[in-house]
Amino acid sequence: MITKGGLNAVMRSLAIEYAKEHIRFNAVAPGVVDTPLHAEDSNDSLKTLSPMGSISRLRTLPTPSFI
């Protein structure tokens, strides 16, 4: 598993390395996702996992199929 910060660092490094060849890199790093891992967690505890303190703009947790 890699953190969002680690993923951003890898993407930035790859983008710089391959920029001369006009190759671009993108990544998707979702926040909290509604999976069995979080089935017993309350919304208040899930908010602590979000850097901005909110679950999402959608007001519900996204599911894996949404991503």
LINGIJO-V57195 format. One record per backbone hydrogen bond with DSSP energy under -1.0 kcal/mol. CO is the residue of the C=O (numbers start at 1). NH is the residue of the N-H. Records with the same first field share a line. If there is no record, write none. Layout:
CO->NH + NH
//
This chain:
3->7
4->8
5->9
6->10
7->11
8->12
9->13
10->14
11->15
12->16
13->17
14->18
18->21 + 23
19->22
33->35
35->38
36->39
38->41
42->46
43->47
46->49
47->50
50->53
56->59
62->34
63->66 + 67
//
